[in-house]
Amino acid sequence: MNNSGPAVVVENLVKRFGTFVAVNHVSFEARRGEIFGFLGPNGAGKSTTIRILCGLLSPTEGGARVSGFDVATQPEAVRQTIGYMSQKFSLYNDLRVIENLRFFAGMYSVSARSLSERIQWALEMAGLSDHQRDITGILPGGWKQRLSLGCALLHRPSILFLDEPTAGVDPITRRQFWDLIHQLAEGGTTVFVTTHYMDEAEYCHRLALINRGKIVALGTPAELKRGSMPGELVLLECEPLAAALGLLRATPGLLDAAVFGSVLHLNVPRAKEAIPLLRKLLLQSGIAVTRIEQIQPTLEDVFVSLAGTHAEAAKEES
Amino acid sequence: MRAYRVVAMARKEFVQILRDARSLAIVVLMPPVLMLLFGYGVNLDTSALPLYVFDREGSQQSQDLLKHFQSSRYFDLVGTVDNYPALLRAIDEGRCRIAIVIPPDFSKKLNAGGPVGVQALVDAIDDNTANLAFSYSESVVRGFSAGVQLDWAHRQGLAGLQYPLNVQSRVWFNEELQSRAFIVPGVIALVMTVIGTFLTSLTVAREWERGTMEQLISTPVQPSEIMIGKVAPYFLISVIDSTLCAAIAIWGFRVPFRGNWGTLLISSALFLVVVLAMGYLISVVAKTQLTASHISLLTGFLPTFLLSGFIYPIDQMPVVLRAFTHIIPARYYVSILKGVFLRGSSIGLLRGDLLGLVGFAMVVGTLASRSLQKTLD
């Protein structure tokens, strides 16, 4: 294994299924010991990318190297160094917890010497030491996810691929899961994780925002929030909301307007100048403003803004 | 190939069979159930057909003819009637399969030198039995009339006259002419097909269906390790189950075993390789358990049941079907089983069938070992 280079290098990766382009000329690198997040809506190409990186799908064009090995030509070498947790729970429901661990230890060729130590470690990490004789199928969702993680880590992989590891898991378990991911990264494991939860993306060291098979932004969460949006963000709380949204979307000079829960987020070139103008405009239309102020964008704002820009660009292209 | 991966795979597969009530039921119950079903249930021997008689004469000679029927082991005289409608009712109601009508002028015509017609009415819903009933009754009547001719010749002073020809038959291999002895050894092939092809065909398909295959192929395990690990438990179970069947056949049903155990073992191992490889191949290709079970029933169970010579002799099939049986592996194994059990055939006599199995084992085995690709493409 090549220990000096980046953990994952993706160059101009393309994956087509028939005429559908799932991954469209994607390039990025993930460094060793980094938590690299892949953020995007369902169907954006996250799972396809992660499957290519694990050697489960072959790239149509371009290529990728994982731990220095080419995923298309050396998939077996790649598999020796990675752990993979697929989106759908994919351990054996009819086996006991301990039987699943033993089975995957066998598949990953964990040496007889370290076998019991690794299984003990995985049981403790997953918090399942008291449940090792339980049939896996009866465990709650979050426990199953921790067991999956344990199975994927038995052979001490240097890179861990997690495909939506927290989908459908309760918030507390999600939090615990991310604590585990951070511990692993501190121990030197590279973690490549996909998610469509914007709040989770904040836990990543670096992020790639992916939409319709393309990377639309790449950087640390702070960089993305600072540099990726064209203007500034204004929060507007008013009544009625729908009327305001319709009005503002028709207003020239406003870059974007989107609903965030019970408020609107408005993207304007300069907040200081826009706020008095907006107050006036809304007042004239009989809309009662209870709150209007400049706020720091969240990743969700960044994503909505970038996805919108790209959608327009795509429309203009076609 | 790494042994511990194969062992881990085999152990997992074995535990899954034990946890799955359906698989477990098939594994444990099928051998005795099939043996009993085919040992007792399927009986192709036509012995003692129920017979009704309408003797319109009631003379000494007509009673003599009836005695011939009664003494035949193929007929069982269950009733006599004195009118024709009653006879028809007996047939309609299924009380008899064959009815004999002796004409009122039977002895008169007979004494005048014949010919006399004796009517036989046969219920021919089951054509096979009807044909047998006809030929058995013909042979009874022929025997009777030969006796009459001989008597007549004696009375004419032609003493010492005999039938010019007679057949001295010796029945070999299945001395008691029991269809059970013919069928029961073939059950071993059927049991192996169900476990080897049907049960095995579900294993990989189940992994695709439940999504566990994705996790499995993300590990360094090799396709050959998956294959051997997956079929190993079924191999073991098939060996145990078929041994059980052989034991039931030999000690339970007293089917003779005249051949060599070594020949049986070698041919069984070859046939197992064929059925397991078929099951595995189907499983990889089908990807869902439903499709896999349909394909394995159509390509494994049904041909073994119908076209292997297990119950229906291959030489009695139409030419096209007979040619078709050559691509059914069970055909060779059933032929070996019958040879080893009943005929005591040596390995040399069975070499054609053995070569057939070797050919199938190589072809299907090679296809199976190349079938699984570690990719989701």
Interface residues (C-beta under 8 A of the other chain):
Chain A: R51 C54 G55 L56 L57 S58 P75 E76 R79 Q80 I82 Y84 M85 S86 K88 F89 S90 L91 Y92 N93 D94 L95 E99 R102 F103 F104 A105 G106 M107 Y108 S109 A112 S148 C151
Chain B: R2 Y4 R5 V7 A8 M9 R11 K12 V15 Q16 R19 D20 R210 G211 T212 M213 E214 Q215 L216 I217 S218 T219 P220 V221 K374 T375 L376 D377
